Amino acid sequence: MPSFTPKLKQLLRDAECSFERQGKGDHEIWFSPITGIRFVVDNSIKSRHTANAVLKQAGLPKKF
């Protein structure tokens, strides 16, 4: 099963969200200028529901 993470990270970069730091394990902490909050991105997202939930936290519409 392919990972949604590469496409998700590209969408976040296109929306000017920024990588802040490495989190625990294979997680990363990102910041969204749209919502003004930090959120977690896993490096192996296999569920489209999880990928859409990350987009929602970033203030972006569903894409998956």
C-alpha positions, 0 to 999 in steps of 0.5 A: 500500500502506498504512503500518502506522506510525500504528496501530503508534505508537498501540499503542505509546502505549497500552502506555505506550511513549514517543518519545525522539528523532528518529533518522537519516532518518525513524526515531524512537527509542522506549523500552519500560518493559516491556522496558526497552530503546530500539528504532527505529520507521520512519515508513513501515512497509509490511510487517506482519512489520516492524511485528510485529518492532517490537511484539516489541522493545517486549514486546507481542504480534503485532497485524498 
